[in-house]
Amino acid sequence: MVAIWTSVVAVGGTLLGAVVTHLFQRLAAARTERFARSEALRQERTATYSAFASAAEEYRHGQAGRWYRMVRGEDDRVEVFVEARDEAHRLRTVARQALYRVKLLTDDPEVVRAAEQAYERTRDVSTAGDQETHDALYAEAREAIEAFVTRAAPLTR
């Protein structure tokens, strides 16, 4: 009879050990999956945020080039302005696409607002009436892009 109870305790202990091991493995697997997902999201955000900042900077430079060519008013070089305008439009499209990616990946409304503000400030660079206004708009656009980077950076750590 003692042998039977010993066998029952041994089988019960084995089953209990298997159940506990299974539960710990499930918890470890879930934790590993959460970490992998959060790391993938962090890397995607880092790539997206830096791509947006880069696209906004290029768009800012394109808008400045467009403005300078418009101000020069070289009638015999209309194609130079048209090229600058077309390049600024292309860069605007790239920046807008990057902005959409920021919106898709971000659940922080402050980051989205900062990205929209950077885009809008950059768009305004070509609307200046004089050099002083242009310089101010150009600086505001740069500051808005830097504010976006500062606001988005904690989400990439």
Contact map, one row per residue, 1 for C-alpha under 8 A:
1111100000000000000000000000000000000000000000000000000000000000000000000000000000000000000000000000000000000000000000000000000000000000000000000000000000000
1111110000000000000000000000000000000000000000000000000000000000000000000000000000000000000000000000000000000000000000000000000000000000000000000000000000000
1111111000000000000000000000000000000000000000000000000000000000000000000000000000000000000000000000000000000000000000000000000000000000000000000000000000000
1111111100000000000000000000000000000000000000000000000000000000000000000000000000000000000000000000000000000000000000000000000000000000000000000000000000000
1111111110000000000000000000000000000000000000000000000000000000000000000000000000000000000000000000000000000000000000000000000000000000000000000000000000000
0111111111000000000000000000000000000000000000000000000000000000000000000000000000000000000000000000000000000000000000000000000000000000000000000000000000000
0011111111100000000000000000000000000000000000000000000000000000000000000000000000000000000000000000000000000000000000000000000000000000000000000000000000000
0001111111110000000000000000000000000000000000000000000000000000000000000000000000000000000000000000000000000000000000000000000000000000000000000000000000000
0000111111111000000000000000000000000000000000000000000000000000000000000000000000000000000000000000000000000000000000000000000000000000000000000000000000000
0000011111111100000000000000000000000000000000000000000000000000000000000000000000000000000000000000000000000000000000000000000000000000000000000000000000000
0000001111111110000000000000000000000000000000000000000000000000000000000000000000000000000000000000000000000000000000000000000000000000000000000000000000000
0000000111111111000000000000000000000000000000000000000000000000000000000000000000000000000000000000000000000000000000000000000000000000000000000000000000000
0000000011111111100000000000000000000000000000000000000000000000000000000000000000000000000000000000000000000000000000000000000000000000000000000000000000000
0000000001111111110000000000000000000000000000000000000000000000000000000000000000000000000000000000000000000000000000000000000000000000000000000000000000000
0000000000111111111000000000000000000000000000000000000000000000000000000000000000000000000000000000000000000000000000000000000000000000000000000000000000000
0000000000011111111100000000000000000000000000000000000000000000000000000000000000000000000000000000000000000000000000000000000000000000000000000000000000000
0000000000001111111110000000000000000000000000000000000000000000000000000000000000000000000000000000000000000000000000000000000000000000000000000000000000000
0000000000000111111111000000000000000000000000000000000000000000000000000000000000000000000000000000000000000000000000000000000000000000000000000000000000000
0000000000000011111111100000000000000000000000000000000000000000000000000000000000000000000000000000000000000000000000000000000000000000000000000000000000000
0000000000000001111111110000000000000000000000000000000000000000000000000000000000000000000000000000000000000000000000000000000000000000000000000000000000000
0000000000000000111111111000000000000000000000000000000000000000000000000000000000000000000000000000000000000000000000000000000000000000000000000000000000000
0000000000000000011111111100000000000000000000000000000000000000000000000000000000000000000000000000000000000000000000000000000000000000000000000000000000000
0000000000000000001111111110000000000000000000000000000000000000000000000000000000000000000000000000000000000000000000000000000000000000000000000000000000000
0000000000000000000111111111000000000000000000000000000000000000000000000000000000000000000000000000000000000000000000000000000000000000000000000000000000000
0000000000000000000011111111100000000000000000000000000000000000000000000000000000000000000000000000000000000000000000000000000000000000000000000000000000000
0000000000000000000001111111110000000000000000000000000000000000000000000000000000000000000000000000000000000000000000000000000000000000000000000000000000000
0000000000000000000000111111111000000000000000000000000000000000000000000000000000000000000000000000000000000000000000000000000000000000000000000000000000000
0000000000000000000000011111111100000000000000000000000000000000000000000000000000000000000000000000000000000000000000000000000000000000000000000000000000000
0000000000000000000000001111111110000000000000000000000000000000000000000000000000000000000000000000000000000000000000000000000000000000000000000000000000000
0000000000000000000000000111111111000000000000000000000000000000000000000000000000000000000000000000000000000000000000000000000000000000000000000000000000000
0000000000000000000000000011111111100000000000000000000000000000000000000000000000000000000000000000000000000000000000000000000000000000000000000000000000000
0000000000000000000000000001111111110000000000000000000000000000000000000000000000000000000000000000000000000000000000000000000000000000000000000000000000000
0000000000000000000000000000111111111000000000000000000000000000000000000000000000000000000000000000000000000000000000000000000000000000000000000000000000000
0000000000000000000000000000011111111100000000000000000000000000000000000000000000000000000000000000000000000000000000000000000000000000000000000000000000000
0000000000000000000000000000001111111110000000000000000000000000000000000000000000000000000000000000000000000000000000000000000000000000000000000000000000000
0000000000000000000000000000000111111111000000000000000000000000000000000000000000000000000000000000000000000000000000000000000000000000000000000000000000000
0000000000000000000000000000000011111111100000000000000000000000000000000000000000000000000000000000000000000000000000000000000000000000000000000000000000000
0000000000000000000000000000000001111111110000000000000000000000000000000000000000000000000000000000000000000000000000000000000000000000000000000000000000000
0000000000000000000000000000000000111111111000000000000000000000000000000000000000000000000000000000000000000000000000000000000000000000000000000000000000000
0000000000000000000000000000000000011111111100000000000000000000000000000000000000000000000000000000000000000000000000000000000000000000000000000000000000000
0000000000000000000000000000000000001111111110000000000000000000000000000000000000000000000000000000000000000000000000000000000000000000000000000000000000000
0000000000000000000000000000000000000111111111000000000000000000000000000000000000000000000000000000000000000000000000000000000000000000000000000000000000111
0000000000000000000000000000000000000011111111100000000000000000000000000000000000000000000000000000000000000000000000000000000000000000000000000000000000010
0000000000000000000000000000000000000001111111110000000000000000000000000000000000000000000000000000000000000000000000000000000000000000000000000000000000000
0000000000000000000000000000000000000000111111111000000000000000000000000000000000000000000000000000010011000000000000000000000000000000000000000000000000110
0000000000000000000000000000000000000000011111111100000000000000000000000000000000000000000000000000000000000000000000000000000000000000000000000000000000010
0000000000000000000000000000000000000000001111111110000000000000000000000000000000000000000000000000000000000000000000000000000000000000000000000000000000000
0000000000000000000000000000000000000000000111111111000000000000000000000000000000000000000000000100110000000000000000000000000000000000000000000000000000000
0000000000000000000000000000000000000000000011111111100000000000000000000000000000000000000000000000010000000000000000000000000000000000000000000000100100000
0000000000000000000000000000000000000000000001111111110000000000000000000000000000000000000000000000000000000000000000000000000000000000000000000000100000000
0000000000000000000000000000000000000000000000111111111000000000000000000000000000000000000000000100000000000000000000000000000000000000000000000000000000000
0000000000000000000000000000000000000000000000011111111100000000000000000000000000000000000000100110010000000000000000000000000000000000000000000000000000000
0000000000000000000000000000000000000000000000001111111110000000000000000000000000000000000000000000000000000000000000000000000000000000000000001001100000000
0000000000000000000000000000000000000000000000000111111111000000000000000000000000000000000000000000000000000000000000000000000000000000000000000000000000000
0000000000000000000000000000000000000000000000000011111111100000000000000000000000000000001001100100000000000000000000000000000000000000000000000000000000000
0000000000000000000000000000000000000000000000000001111111110000000000000000000000000000000000100000000000000000000001100100000000000000000000001000000000000
0000000000000000000000000000000000000000000000000000111111111000000000000000000000000000000000000000000000000000000000000000000000000000000001001000000000000
0000000000000000000000000000000000000000000000000000011111111100000000000000000000000000001000000000000000000000000000000000000000000000000000000000000000000
0000000000000000000000000000000000000000000000000000001111111110000000000000000000000001001100100000000000000000000000000110000000000000000000000000000000000
0000000000000000000000000000000000000000000000000000000111111111000000000000000000000000000000000000000000000000000000000110100000000000010011000000000000000
0000000000000000000000000000000000000000000000000000000011111111100000000000000000000000000000000000000000000000000000000000000000000000000000000000000000000
0000000000000000000000000000000000000000000000000000000001111111110000000000000000010011001000000000000000000000000000000000000000000000000000000000000000000
0000000000000000000000000000000000000000000000000000000000111111111000000000000000001001000000000000000000000000000000000110110000000000000000000000000000000
0000000000000000000000000000000000000000000000000000000000011111111100000000000000000000000000000000000000000000000000000000110000000000010000000000000000000
0000000000000000000000000000000000000000000000000000000000001111111110000000000000010000000000000000000000000000000000000000000000000000000000000000000000000
0000000000000000000000000000000000000000000000000000000000000111111111000000000010011001000000000000000000000000000000000000010000000000000000000000000000000
0000000000000000000000000000000000000000000000000000000000000011111111100000000000000000000000000000000000000000000000000000111100000000000000000000000000000
0000000000000000000000000000000000000000000000000000000000000001111111110000000000000000000000000000000000000000000000000000000000000000000000000000000000000
0000000000000000000000000000000000000000000000000000000000000000111111111100000110010000000000000000000000000000000000000000000000000000000000000000000000000
0000000000000000000000000000000000000000000000000000000000000000011111111000000010000000000000000000000000000000000000000000000000000000000000000000000000000
0000000000000000000000000000000000000000000000000000000000000000001111111000000000000000000000000000000000000000000000000000000000000000000000000000000000000
0000000000000000000000000000000000000000000000000000000000000000000111111100000000000000000000000000000000000000000000000000000000000000000000000000000000000
0000000000000000000000000000000000000000000000000000000000000000000011111110000000000000000000000000000000000000000000000000000000000000000000000000000000000
0000000000000000000000000000000000000000000000000000000000000000000010011111110000000000000000000000000000000000000000000000000000000000000000000000000000000
0000000000000000000000000000000000000000000000000000000000000000000000001111110000000000000000000000000000000000000000000000000000000000000000000000000000000
0000000000000000000000000000000000000000000000000000000000000000000000000111110000000000000000000000000000000000000000000000000000000000000000000000000000000
0000000000000000000000000000000000000000000000000000000000000000000000000111111110000000000000000000000000000000000000000000000000000000000000000000000000000
0000000000000000000000000000000000000000000000000000000000000000000000000111111111000000000000000000000000000000000000000000000000000000000000000000000000000
0000000000000000000000000000000000000000000000000000000000000000000000000000111111100000000000000000000000000000000000000000000000000000000000000000000000000
0000000000000000000000000000000000000000000000000000000000000000000010000000111111110000000000000000000000000000000000000000000000000000000000000000000000000
0000000000000000000000000000000000000000000000000000000000000000010011000000111111111000000000000000000000000000000000000000000000000000000000000000000000000
0000000000000000000000000000000000000000000000000000000000000000000000000000011111111100000000000000000000000000000000000000000000000000000000000000000000000
0000000000000000000000000000000000000000000000000000000000000000000000000000001111111110000000000000000000000000000000000000000000000000000000000000000000000
0000000000000000000000000000000000000000000000000000000000000100110010000000000111111111000000000000000000000000000000000000000000000000000000000000000000000
0000000000000000000000000000000000000000000000000000000000000010010000000000000011111111100000000000000000000000000000000000000000000000000000000000000000000
0000000000000000000000000000000000000000000000000000000000000000000000000000000001111111110000000000000000000000000000000000000000000000000000000000000000000
0000000000000000000000000000000000000000000000000000000000000100000000000000000000111111111000000000000000000000000000000000000000000000000000000000000000000
0000000000000000000000000000000000000000000000000000000000100110010000000000000000011111111100000000000000000000000000000000000000000000000000000000000000000
0000000000000000000000000000000000000000000000000000000000000000000000000000000000001111111110000000000000000000000000000000000000000000000000000000000000000
0000000000000000000000000000000000000000000000000000000000000000000000000000000000000111111111000000000000000000000000000000000000000000000000000000000000000
0000000000000000000000000000000000000000000000000000001001100100000000000000000000000011111111100000000000000000000000000000000000000000000000000000000000000
0000000000000000000000000000000000000000000000000000000000100000000000000000000000000001111111110000000000000000000000000010000000000000000000000000000000000
0000000000000000000000000000000000000000000000000000000000000000000000000000000000000000111111111000000000000000000000000000000000000000000000000000000000000
0000000000000000000000000000000000000000000000000000001000000000000000000000000000000000011111111100000000000000000000000000000000000000000000000000000000000
0000000000000000000000000000000000000000000000000001001100100000000000000000000000000000001111111110000000000000000000100000000000000000000000000000000000000
0000000000000000000000000000000000000000000000000000000000000000000000000000000000000000000111111111000000000000000000100000000000000000000000000000000000000
0000000000000000000000000000000000000000000000000000000000000000000000000000000000000000000011111111100000000000000000000000000000000000000000000000000000000
0000000000000000000000000000000000000000000000010011001000000000000000000000000000000000000001111111110000000000000000000000000000000000000000000000000000000
0000000000000000000000000000000000000000000000000001000000000000000000000000000000000000000000111111111000000000001100100000000000000000000000000000000000000
0000000000000000000000000000000000000000000000000000000000000000000000000000000000000000000000011111111100000000000000000000000000000000000000000000000000000
0000000000000000000000000000000000000000000000010000000000000000000000000000000000000000000000001111111110000000000000000000000000000000000000000000000000000
0000000000000000000000000000000000000000000010011001000000000000000000000000000000000000000000000111111111000001001000000000000000000000000000000000000000000
0000000000000000000000000000000000000000000000000000000000000000000000000000000000000000000000000011111111100001000000000000000000000000000000000000000000000
0000000000000000000000000000000000000000000000000000000000000000000000000000000000000000000000000001111111000000000000000000000000000000000000000000000000000
0000000000000000000000000000000000000000000010000000000000000000000000000000000000000000000000000000111111100000000000000000000000000000000000000000000000000
0000000000000000000000000000000000000000000010000000000000000000000000000000000000000000000000000000011111111011000000000000000000000000000000000000000000000
0000000000000000000000000000000000000000000000000000000000000000000000000000000000000000000000000000001011111000000000000000000000000000000000000000000000000
0000000000000000000000000000000000000000000000000000000000000000000000000000000000000000000000000000000001111111000000000000000000000000000000000000000000000
0000000000000000000000000000000000000000000000000000000000000000000000000000000000000000000000000000000001111111100000000000000000000000000000000000000000000
0000000000000000000000000000000000000000000000000000000000000000000000000000000000000000000000000000000000011111110000000000000000000000000000000000001000000
0000000000000000000000000000000000000000000000000000000000000000000000000000000000000000000000000000000001011111111000000000000000000000000000000001001100000
0000000000000000000000000000000000000000000000000000000000000000000000000000000000000000000000000000011001011111111100000000000000000000000000000000000000000
0000000000000000000000000000000000000000000000000000000000000000000000000000000000000000000000000000000000001111111110000000000000000000000000000000000000000
0000000000000000000000000000000000000000000000000000000000000000000000000000000000000000000000000000000000000111111111000000000000000000000000011011001000000
0000000000000000000000000000000000000000000000000000000000000000000000000000000000000000000000000010010000000011111111100000000000000000000000001001000000000
0000000000000000000000000000000000000000000000000000000000000000000000000000000000000000000000000010000000000001111111110000000000000000000000000000000000000
0000000000000000000000000000000000000000000000000000000000000000000000000000000000000000000000000000000000000000111111111000000000000000000000010000000000000
0000000000000000000000000000000000000000000000000000000100000000000000000000000000000000000000000000000000000000011111111100000000000000000011011001000000000
0000000000000000000000000000000000000000000000000000000100000000000000000000000000000000000000110010000000000000001111111110000000000000000010001000000000000
0000000000000000000000000000000000000000000000000000000000000000000000000000000000000000000000000000000000000000000111111111000000000000000000000000000000000
0000000000000000000000000000000000000000000000000000000000000000000000000000000000000000000000000000000000000000000011111111100000000000100110010000000000000
0000000000000000000000000000000000000000000000000000000100110010000000000000000000000000000000000000000000000000000001111111100000000000110011000000000000000
0000000000000000000000000000000000000000000000000000000000110010000000000000000000000000000100000000000000000000000000111111110000000000000000000000000000000
0000000000000000000000000000000000000000000000000000000000000000000000000000000000000000000000000000000000000000000000011111111100000000100000000000000000000
0000000000000000000000000000000000000000000000000000000000010011001000000000000000000000000000000000000000000000000000001111111100000100110010000000000000000
0000000000000000000000000000000000000000000000000000000000000011011000000000000000000000000000000000000000000000000000000011111100000100000000000000000000000
0000000000000000000000000000000000000000000000000000000000000000001000000000000000000000000000000000000000000000000000000001111110000100000000000000000000000
0000000000000000000000000000000000000000000000000000000000000000001000000000000000000000000000000000000000000000000000000001111111101100100000000000000000000
0000000000000000000000000000000000000000000000000000000000000000000000000000000000000000000000000000000000000000000000000000001111101100000000000000000000000
0000000000000000000000000000000000000000000000000000000000000000000000000000000000000000000000000000000000000000000000000000000111111100000000000000000000000
0000000000000000000000000000000000000000000000000000000000000000000000000000000000000000000000000000000000000000000000000000000111111110000000000000000000000
0000000000000000000000000000000000000000000000000000000000000000000000000000000000000000000000000000000000000000000000000000000001111111000000000000000000000
0000000000000000000000000000000000000000000000000000000000000000000000000000000000000000000000000000000000000000000000000000000111111111100000000000000000000
0000000000000000000000000000000000000000000000000000000000000000000000000000000000000000000000000000000000000000000000000000111111111111110000000000000000000
0000000000000000000000000000000000000000000000000000000000000000000000000000000000000000000000000000000000000000000000000000000000111111111000000000000000000
0000000000000000000000000000000000000000000000000000000000000000000000000000000000000000000000000000000000000000000000000000000000011111111100000000000000000
0000000000000000000000000000000000000000000000000000000000000000000000000000000000000000000000000000000000000000000000001101100100001111111110000000000000000
0000000000000000000000000000000000000000000000000000000000010001000000000000000000000000000000000000000000000000000000000100100000000111111111000000000000000
0000000000000000000000000000000000000000000000000000000000000000000000000000000000000000000000000000000000000000000000000000000000000011111111100000000000000
0000000000000000000000000000000000000000000000000000000000000000000000000000000000000000000000000000000000000000000000001000000000000001111111110000000000000
0000000000000000000000000000000000000000000000000000000000010000000000000000000000000000000000000000000000000000000001101100100000000000111111111000000000000
0000000000000000000000000000000000000000000000000000000010010000000000000000000000000000000000000000000000000000000001000100000000000000011111111100000000000
0000000000000000000000000000000000000000000000000000000000000000000000000000000000000000000000000000000000000000000000000000000000000000001111111110000000000
0000000000000000000000000000000000000000000000000000000000000000000000000000000000000000000000000000000000000000010011001000000000000000000111111111000000000
0000000000000000000000000000000000000000000000000000100110000000000000000000000000000000000000000000000000000000011001100000000000000000000011111111100000000
0000000000000000000000000000000000000000000000000000000000000000000000000000000000000000000000000000000000000000000000000000000000000000000001111111110000000
0000000000000000000000000000000000000000000000000000000000000000000000000000000000000000000000000000000000000000010000000000000000000000000000111111111000000
0000000000000000000000000000000000000000000000000000100000000000000000000000000000000000000000000000000000000010011001000000000000000000000000011111111100000
0000000000000000000000000000000000000000000000001100100000000000000000000000000000000000000000000000000000000000000000000000000000000000000000001111111110000
0000000000000000000000000000000000000000000000000000000000000000000000000000000000000000000000000000000000000000000000000000000000000000000000000111111111000
0000000000000000000000000000000000000000000000000000000000000000000000000000000000000000000000000000000000000110010000000000000000000000000000000011111111000
0000000000000000000000000000000000000000000000001000000000000000000000000000000000000000000000000000000000000010000000000000000000000000000000000001111111110
0000000000000000000000000000000000000000000000000000000000000000000000000000000000000000000000000000000000000000000000000000000000000000000000000000111111111
0000000000000000000000000000000000000000000000000000000000000000000000000000000000000000000000000000000000000000000000000000000000000000000000000000011111111
0000000000000000000000000000000000000000010010000000000000000000000000000000000000000000000000000000000000000000000000000000000000000000000000000000000111111
0000000000000000000000000000000000000000011011000000000000000000000000000000000000000000000000000000000000000000000000000000000000000000000000000000000111111
0000000000000000000000000000000000000000010000000000000000000000000000000000000000000000000000000000000000000000000000000000000000000000000000000000000011111
